[in-house]
Amino acid sequence: MSVDLSRHSEAGVQSTTAAFRTSPQTLCSMDDEVDFTEMQRDLASQLDRFTNQGSGWTLDNVTSFVVNI
């Protein structure tokens, strides 16, 4: 997942991009299910760590979200 973030500082509005990814999931057969809930929690946790450590960054836009199969 790639995102655009911004924050206000003394120099004005700053912008940056960041990318987050989850660990691969191994499926042994077509009957196995992908745990999308776990992937969502993992991405949300990474984004929270990035934005909540006093950085002041806020999420503006998700620019891409790719699922490789």
Biotite code that builds the C-alpha atoms (Angstrom):
import biotite.structure as struc

atoms = struc.array([
    struc.Atom([0.000, 0.000, 0.000], chain_id="A", res_id=1, res_name="MET", atom_name="CA", element="C"),
    struc.Atom([1.366, 3.423, -0.932], chain_id="A", res_id=2, res_name="SER", atom_name="CA", element="C"),
    struc.Atom([0.029, 6.561, 0.717], chain_id="A", res_id=3, res_name="VAL", atom_name="CA", element="C"),
    struc.Atom([0.403, 10.337, 0.674], chain_id="A", res_id=4, res_name="ASP", atom_name="CA", element="C"),
    struc.Atom([0.809, 12.050, 4.042], chain_id="A", res_id=5, res_name="LEU", atom_name="CA", element="C"),
    struc.Atom([1.076, 15.671, 5.131], chain_id="A", res_id=6, res_name="SER", atom_name="CA", element="C"),
    struc.Atom([1.776, 17.723, 8.251], chain_id="A", res_id=7, res_name="ARG", atom_name="CA", element="C"),
    struc.Atom([1.899, 21.353, 9.250], chain_id="A", res_id=8, res_name="HIS", atom_name="CA", element="C"),
    struc.Atom([5.201, 22.765, 10.466], chain_id="A", res_id=9, res_name="SER", atom_name="CA", element="C"),
    struc.Atom([6.824, 26.144, 10.984], chain_id="A", res_id=10, res_name="GLU", atom_name="CA", element="C"),
    struc.Atom([8.037, 25.933, 7.374], chain_id="A", res_id=11, res_name="ALA", atom_name="CA", element="C"),
    struc.Atom([4.492, 25.335, 6.079], chain_id="A", res_id=12, res_name="GLY", atom_name="CA", element="C"),
    struc.Atom([2.760, 22.199, 4.899], chain_id="A", res_id=13, res_name="VAL", atom_name="CA", element="C"),
    struc.Atom([5.102, 19.273, 4.302], chain_id="A", res_id=14, res_name="GLN", atom_name="CA", element="C"),
    struc.Atom([4.165, 16.267, 2.178], chain_id="A", res_id=15, res_name="SER", atom_name="CA", element="C"),
    struc.Atom([5.651, 12.802, 1.908], chain_id="A", res_id=16, res_name="THR", atom_name="CA", element="C"),
    struc.Atom([4.841, 9.372, 0.593], chain_id="A", res_id=17, res_name="THR", atom_name="CA", element="C"),
    struc.Atom([5.205, 6.073, 2.404], chain_id="A", res_id=18, res_name="ALA", atom_name="CA", element="C"),
    struc.Atom([4.766, 2.413, 1.552], chain_id="A", res_id=19, res_name="ALA", atom_name="CA", element="C"),
    struc.Atom([3.609, -0.395, 3.805], chain_id="A", res_id=20, res_name="PHE", atom_name="CA", element="C"),
    struc.Atom([3.432, -4.132, 3.167], chain_id="A", res_id=21, res_name="ARG", atom_name="CA", element="C"),
    struc.Atom([2.305, -7.276, 4.912], chain_id="A", res_id=22, res_name="THR", atom_name="CA", element="C"),
    struc.Atom([4.026, -10.629, 5.212], chain_id="A", res_id=23, res_name="SER", atom_name="CA", element="C"),
    struc.Atom([3.193, -13.156, 2.495], chain_id="A", res_id=24, res_name="PRO", atom_name="CA", element="C"),
    struc.Atom([0.584, -15.769, 3.299], chain_id="A", res_id=25, res_name="GLN", atom_name="CA", element="C"),
    struc.Atom([1.180, -19.323, 2.128], chain_id="A", res_id=26, res_name="THR", atom_name="CA", element="C"),
    struc.Atom([-1.750, -21.211, 0.708], chain_id="A", res_id=27, res_name="LEU", atom_name="CA", element="C"),
    struc.Atom([-1.306, -24.948, 0.318], chain_id="A", res_id=28, res_name="CYS", atom_name="CA", element="C"),
    struc.Atom([-4.444, -25.605, -1.658], chain_id="A", res_id=29, res_name="SER", atom_name="CA", element="C"),
    struc.Atom([-7.278, -23.809, -3.403], chain_id="A", res_id=30, res_name="MET", atom_name="CA", element="C"),
    struc.Atom([-9.434, -24.500, -0.324], chain_id="A", res_id=31, res_name="ASP", atom_name="CA", element="C"),
    struc.Atom([-7.227, -22.314, 1.922], chain_id="A", res_id=32, res_name="ASP", atom_name="CA", element="C"),
    struc.Atom([-8.562, -18.831, 2.583], chain_id="A", res_id=33, res_name="GLU", atom_name="CA", element="C"),
    struc.Atom([-6.564, -15.617, 2.647], chain_id="A", res_id=34, res_name="VAL", atom_name="CA", element="C"),
    struc.Atom([-6.818, -13.833, 6.000], chain_id="A", res_id=35, res_name="ASP", atom_name="CA", element="C"),
    struc.Atom([-7.688, -10.336, 4.774], chain_id="A", res_id=36, res_name="PHE", atom_name="CA", element="C"),
    struc.Atom([-8.587, -9.260, 8.318], chain_id="A", res_id=37, res_name="THR", atom_name="CA", element="C"),
    struc.Atom([-5.053, -9.970, 9.527], chain_id="A", res_id=38, res_name="GLU", atom_name="CA", element="C"),
    struc.Atom([-3.573, -8.098, 6.549], chain_id="A", res_id=39, res_name="MET", atom_name="CA", element="C"),
    struc.Atom([-5.812, -5.103, 7.281], chain_id="A", res_id=40, res_name="GLN", atom_name="CA", element="C"),
    struc.Atom([-4.797, -5.103, 10.967], chain_id="A", res_id=41, res_name="ARG", atom_name="CA", element="C"),
    struc.Atom([-1.123, -5.314, 10.016], chain_id="A", res_id=42, res_name="ASP", atom_name="CA", element="C"),
    struc.Atom([-1.355, -2.379, 7.575], chain_id="A", res_id=43, res_name="LEU", atom_name="CA", element="C"),
    struc.Atom([-3.378, -0.282, 10.045], chain_id="A", res_id=44, res_name="ALA", atom_name="CA", element="C"),
    struc.Atom([-0.826, -0.990, 12.780], chain_id="A", res_id=45, res_name="SER", atom_name="CA", element="C"),
    struc.Atom([2.083, 0.072, 10.553], chain_id="A", res_id=46, res_name="GLN", atom_name="CA", element="C"),
    struc.Atom([0.285, 3.274, 9.564], chain_id="A", res_id=47, res_name="LEU", atom_name="CA", element="C"),
    struc.Atom([-0.586, 4.017, 13.209], chain_id="A", res_id=48, res_name="ASP", atom_name="CA", element="C"),
    struc.Atom([3.054, 3.585, 14.257], chain_id="A", res_id=49, res_name="ARG", atom_name="CA", element="C"),
    struc.Atom([4.148, 5.943, 11.481], chain_id="A", res_id=50, res_name="PHE", atom_name="CA", element="C"),
    struc.Atom([1.601, 8.676, 12.282], chain_id="A", res_id=51, res_name="THR", atom_name="CA", element="C"),
    struc.Atom([1.337, 8.431, 16.078], chain_id="A", res_id=52, res_name="ASN", atom_name="CA", element="C"),
    struc.Atom([4.943, 8.745, 17.191], chain_id="A", res_id=53, res_name="GLN", atom_name="CA", element="C"),
    struc.Atom([4.779, 12.506, 17.529], chain_id="A", res_id=54, res_name="GLY", atom_name="CA", element="C"),
    struc.Atom([5.448, 12.992, 13.842], chain_id="A", res_id=55, res_name="SER", atom_name="CA", element="C"),
    struc.Atom([2.248, 14.928, 13.139], chain_id="A", res_id=56, res_name="GLY", atom_name="CA", element="C"),
    struc.Atom([1.733, 13.144, 9.810], chain_id="A", res_id=57, res_name="TRP", atom_name="CA", element="C"),
    struc.Atom([-1.850, 12.582, 8.673], chain_id="A", res_id=58, res_name="THR", atom_name="CA", element="C"),
    struc.Atom([-3.045, 10.293, 5.912], chain_id="A", res_id=59, res_name="LEU", atom_name="CA", element="C"),
    struc.Atom([-4.246, 12.234, 2.862], chain_id="A", res_id=60, res_name="ASP", atom_name="CA", element="C"),
    struc.Atom([-4.651, 9.583, 0.200], chain_id="A", res_id=61, res_name="ASN", atom_name="CA", element="C"),
    struc.Atom([-4.083, 5.903, -0.559], chain_id="A", res_id=62, res_name="VAL", atom_name="CA", element="C"),
    struc.Atom([-2.348, 6.049, -3.926], chain_id="A", res_id=63, res_name="THR", atom_name="CA", element="C"),
    struc.Atom([-2.095, 2.319, -4.567], chain_id="A", res_id=64, res_name="SER", atom_name="CA", element="C"),
    struc.Atom([-3.152, -0.936, -2.996], chain_id="A", res_id=65, res_name="PHE", atom_name="CA", element="C"),
    struc.Atom([-1.819, -4.072, -4.616], chain_id="A", res_id=66, res_name="VAL", atom_name="CA", element="C"),
    struc.Atom([-2.643, -7.697, -3.840], chain_id="A", res_id=67, res_name="VAL", atom_name="CA", element="C"),
    struc.Atom([-0.308, -10.191, -5.497], chain_id="A", res_id=68, res_name="ASN", atom_name="CA", element="C"),
    struc.Atom([-1.680, -13.665, -6.020], chain_id="A", res_id=69, res_name="ILE", atom_name="CA", element="C"),
])
